[in-house]
Amino acid sequence: MSKKSVDRIDPVSVALPLEGVDSHAHLDGEEFDQDRESVLERARACGVAHVGNVFLGPEDFNSRRHYFADHPEVFFLLGIHPCHGQDCTPDTLEAMRRAFREEPRLKAVGEIGLDFYWDDCPREVQYETFSTQLRLAREVERPVVIHCREAEEETLMVLESQGFKDYPLLWHCFGKGPDLAQRIIRNGWHISVPGPVTYKANEDLRQAVTVIPAARLMLETDAPYLAPLPWRGKRNEPAFTVFTARTVAETRGEEPEDLWRMCGQNARRFFGV
């Protein structure tokens, strides 16, 4: 039996106004080495006015930020991913501190948090790395962007116990249901919705989307991962944010253009771009 073919819709054909923001992407990765310029051009053609590129450590930041020298629409995030917690040495932290002092395009500390899905880093190291970077965020006066996988209660415990209620914080790549969304919202934080909201099985996530206040909602790709329908299974890119936006708008009973504009405004306000 042959597999059912998928109609890979060109995102430019469903473009939205040039006011959207992909709040979280990894365009410095080798997956984009052959066509990074085309990817950024396609994003703009689809209505993505800004892209947040996440550097996973100061070494990547220092060696790859030049990729975006001619793209002021790309702003930067920098953090040690929980799976790389062993890399959070005093020298690394000092390099991050220096980067935040010197580079105005660095807008947030992230992605940081806890990841208990993978066994790449001992949990006690993850906790220490997370707490250390939360202190760094306060020191450099930047928002925080959270990575959390299979560690929701533990992540919330750290944040709430360390007084991060009402601190500028974005829960990246949200994939759970309305109960977690409401707890995040009660803490005064923002939520970024990725491509899997378009997957048929993710009804809990679509229910969560309906309870997120308009002012707290953002969109992201997490490119090159988690491509939305109709590009699921392929390399993700910022242009595909338009598919996520259309599903989120339909779920919330809103016009895609209005939701796109609103999420873009939220992201620009949050990151200061």
N, C-alpha and C positions, 0 to 999 in steps of 0.2 A: 504494500500500500504506500503510495507516495504521500509525502507531507503536504499539508495544505499551504499554498503559496500565500505570502503576505504582501499586501500592497504598500510599498514603502513610499509614503507620501512625502514629496519635497516640502520641507518646512517653509521655504520661501513662498510657496503657494498659499499658505495660511498665516502669513506674516501679520504681526500686530504693530501698533504705532511705536515709534522709536522712543519708548519710555520704560521699557522693561529692564530688569536686573536679574542676572544669574548670580545668586549670592554666594555660590560655592562651587568651584571647579578646580581641576588640577591640570591646567593646560601646559605646565612646564614639563610634564612627563614625556617619556620617549614615544608614547602613543601618538603624539602630535608633531614629532620632529619632521615629518615629511610634508605637512600641509598646515602648519600653525597659522600662517597668514590667511590662508583660505578659510580656515575655521572661524577666525575673527571677523573676516569680511562677511561670511555667511550669517554670523550672529547679528551683525549690524543690519543686514538686509532683512532679517526676521523681526527686528524691533528691539533687540537687546542693546541698550545704551551703555550698560556697565557690566563688567564681569569681575567677581571676586576670585582671584587666584590664590590658592592655599599652598604655601611652601611648608614642607614637613621637616623643618629644622634649618638652622642658619647656614649650613653648608650648601644645601640646595638653593636657599635664597641668594647667597652671594655668588654662586656659579651660574644661576639661571635667570636672575631678574632682568638681565639685558635682553632676554627674549621679547620683553614688552616695552622696551625703551621708546619705540615709536607708537605706542598704544596707550595714551593717557586714560582711555576708558577702562583700563584694567587696574583695579586697586588690589592691594596685597593683604594677606593674612599670614601669620607665622606662628607655628607652635610645634611641640613635640607630641606626636600621636601616641596614645596609650600603649599601642603595640611596640613602640620604640622607646619605652620608658627608660631603658638602660642607657640611652644616649643623653639623658638629661644630667650632664655633669656640670660642675661649677664653671668650666670654660665655655660650655654650650650656653649656659644661662647668661654669662657675661656678653657673649657674642649676640645673643638675642636682645639684651638690654641696649647694647650699642646700636643695633639695627633699628630699634624703635626710636632711639634718640635722633638718628641721622636720616632716616628715610620717611618722608611725610606720606608716601603712598601706603605705608603699613598702617592699616586701620583697625586691626583686631588681633588678639591673642587666640589662636585656634588653628587647627582643631585640637582640643584637649579634652580629657575626660577619662572614662573607664571602658574597657572592652573585655568582657569575660567570654566572648564567643571563641576567640583565638587563644592559644596558649603561648603566644610569642613572648610574653613578659609576665613575670610573677605579679600577683595581685598587690602584694605589699609595695612593690616598686611602682606600680601604676598609681596607687594612692598617694605616694610621696611625690611623684612627678606631677600629678594633678594639682595637689595642694601648692606645690612650689610655683607652678605657673599661674595659679589663681593669685598668689601674692604678687607675682610679676605684673599681672594685668592691673592690679591696683597701683602698683608703683609707677608704671608707665602711662596710667590713666587711659586704658583702652578697653573697649568692650571684649567680651568673651564669647567664643563660639565652641559649643559643646559637641563632642563625639561620644555617643553612648550606644553600646551594643550588649544586650543581655545583662545589663547592669543598671537598670532604671532606678530601683530603690536605693542602691548604693550611691549612685551619682547624685540623686536628690538629697540624700543624707549629708554628703560632703558639702554641697552648695548651701543647703539650709543651715547646717551647723556652723559654717564659716561666714554667715551673714551676707550672703549674696542675694537675698530677697531684694527685689527692685533695682538690682545692679543691671546695667545694660548687658543682656545675655541672649544669645540666639541658640536654640536647640536645633542643630543641623541634622538634616536627613531624617526628619521625624517619620516613624513608620508604625506607630501603635494606635490605640483607640482613643475615644473621647475622654475616658477617665484620666489618663496621663496628660492629655492635652489640657484639660481643665486645671490640673495641679500646676502645670508649667505656667499657665496664664495667671493663676492666683498668686504666683511668685513675682509677677510683673515682667515676665520674660516674653521673648518672641519665638515663633516656630517657623521653620523653613520646610516646605513640602517638596519632595523629589518626584521623579518620574514614576516610581511604582504605584502612585495614586491612580494611575491609568490602568493597572492590571485588574482583571475581572475579580480575582480572589480577594482583593484588598478592601473589602467592604468596611471593616473597622476603621481603616485610615480615612475613607471617604466620610464616614460618620464623624470622625474627629475634625475634619475640615469644616464641617458645618458649625462647630462650636467655637472656633477660633475667631476672636474679635477682628474686625477689619484692620485695625491699626497694628495688630501683632503678627500679621501673616506675610511671609515671603515665599519666593520660589527659588529652586536651585536644580542643577543637574547632578552634581558630584561627578562630573565628567572626568575620566572616560567611562565611569561605571553607571549602572542603573538607568539605561536608556528607556524612555517611555514608549508606549505603543504609539505609532506602528513600527518603531525601530528597536523594540526589545531584542536583546541578544547581540546587538551591534554596538560599536563604539559610540558612547554618548558625547554630545557637544552642546555648547550654549544655545545654538539655534533651536534645539529640540525643546527648550523651555516653553515654546509656544504650545506644544501638545499638552504639557502639564497644565499650563494656564487654562486651556480650553476645558479640560476635564474638571479642574477645580471650580471654574466659573459655573459650569453646568451643575455641579454638585451643590453649589451654594445658591443657585438660582439667580446668577448675576450675568451681566454681559461680559464677554471675554475682554473687550477693550477696557471696560471699567475696572475689572479685577487686575488686569495687567498693569494699568496705570497706578492703581492703589498699592500693589505689592512693590512696584518700582519706587514709589515715593517712600514707602516704609523702609526699604533697604538703603536708599540714599540718606535718609534721616538717621538711621541706625549707625551706618558706617561713616557718615560725614563726608559724602562724596557728591 
